[in-house]
Amino acid sequence: MYLRRGFHYVDDGVRNCLDIANIEAPEGKRGKGGFPMMLMIAAAEAKKVHIEYLFVESVIIESLVEFMRRQDGWVEKPGINPSFYYRIPD
């Protein structure tokens, strides 16, 4: 997994963000809820240090693309391939 604190132009301004990318799980661990758990932990930690947005970059696995599209609060950034999602931490 790759994490980086950075900046993106979102909602008419440059925002302080946590970028999440290169997430990979071993075969036997996939589909067991690790990815949603990691997103919840990342959101909680980002809020503690005043990060405004979470970004999940370069989603290339179709099952994760579908998962992200079903999640409340996540927005798919249009016109980007591979898929790119962002949200404000709760």
C-alpha positions as CSV (number, residue, x, y, z in Angstrom):
1,M,0.0,0.0,0.0
2,Y,1.2,3.5,-0.8
3,L,0.0,6.5,1.3
4,R,1.0,10.1,0.7
5,R,-0.2,13.4,2.0
6,G,-0.7,15.8,-0.9
7,F,-2.9,18.4,-2.6
8,H,-5.6,18.1,-5.2
9,Y,-7.9,20.6,-6.9
10,V,-11.3,19.6,-5.8
11,D,-14.6,21.4,-5.2
12,D,-13.3,24.7,-6.6
13,G,-10.1,24.8,-4.5
14,V,-6.8,23.1,-3.7
15,R,-7.4,20.7,-0.8
16,N,-5.2,18.9,1.7
17,C,-5.5,15.2,0.9
18,L,-4.5,11.6,1.8
19,D,-3.7,9.7,-1.4
20,I,-4.1,5.9,-1.2
21,A,-2.8,3.6,-4.0
22,N,-1.1,0.3,-4.7
23,I,-3.3,-1.7,-2.4
24,E,-2.8,-5.4,-2.8
25,A,-3.9,-8.3,-0.6
26,P,-2.6,-11.9,-0.8
27,E,-5.0,-14.4,-2.5
28,G,-6.2,-15.9,0.7
29,K,-7.0,-12.6,2.3
30,R,-9.1,-11.0,-0.5
31,G,-12.8,-10.5,-0.1
32,K,-12.6,-10.6,3.7
33,G,-13.3,-7.0,4.5
34,G,-9.7,-5.7,4.7
35,F,-10.1,-2.9,2.2
36,P,-13.2,-1.4,3.8
37,M,-11.6,-1.7,7.2
38,M,-8.4,0.1,5.9
39,L,-10.6,2.9,4.4
40,M,-12.3,3.4,7.8
41,I,-9.0,3.5,9.6
42,A,-7.5,5.9,7.0
43,A,-10.6,8.2,7.3
44,A,-10.3,8.3,11.1
45,E,-6.6,9.0,11.1
46,A,-6.9,11.7,8.3
47,K,-9.5,13.5,10.3
48,K,-7.1,13.7,13.4
49,V,-4.5,15.5,11.4
50,H,-7.0,17.8,9.5
51,I,-6.8,16.2,6.1
52,E,-9.8,17.4,4.1
53,Y,-10.2,14.6,1.5
54,L,-9.3,10.9,1.0
55,F,-8.3,9.8,-2.5
56,V,-8.1,6.2,-3.8
57,E,-6.1,6.3,-7.0
58,S,-5.8,4.0,-9.9
59,V,-8.4,1.4,-9.1
60,I,-7.9,-1.2,-11.9
61,I,-9.5,-4.4,-10.5
62,E,-13.2,-4.4,-11.7
63,S,-14.5,-5.8,-8.4
64,L,-13.0,-2.9,-6.5
65,V,-14.3,-0.4,-9.1
66,E,-17.8,-1.8,-8.5
67,F,-17.2,-1.8,-4.7
68,M,-16.2,1.9,-4.7
69,R,-19.2,2.8,-6.9
70,R,-21.5,1.3,-4.3
71,Q,-20.0,3.1,-1.3
72,D,-21.8,6.1,0.1
73,G,-19.9,9.3,0.1
74,W,-17.3,8.3,-2.5
75,V,-17.2,10.3,-5.8
76,E,-15.7,8.9,-9.0
77,K,-13.6,11.6,-10.7
78,P,-14.9,11.7,-14.3
79,G,-12.7,11.1,-17.3
80,I,-9.9,9.4,-15.5
81,N,-8.8,5.8,-16.3
82,P,-7.9,3.9,-14.3
83,S,-10.7,4.9,-11.9
84,F,-10.1,7.5,-9.2
85,Y,-12.3,8.2,-6.2
86,Y,-12.4,10.8,-3.4
87,R,-14.4,11.7,-0.3
88,I,-14.5,14.0,2.7
89,P,-13.6,12.0,5.8
90,D,-16.5,11.5,8.2
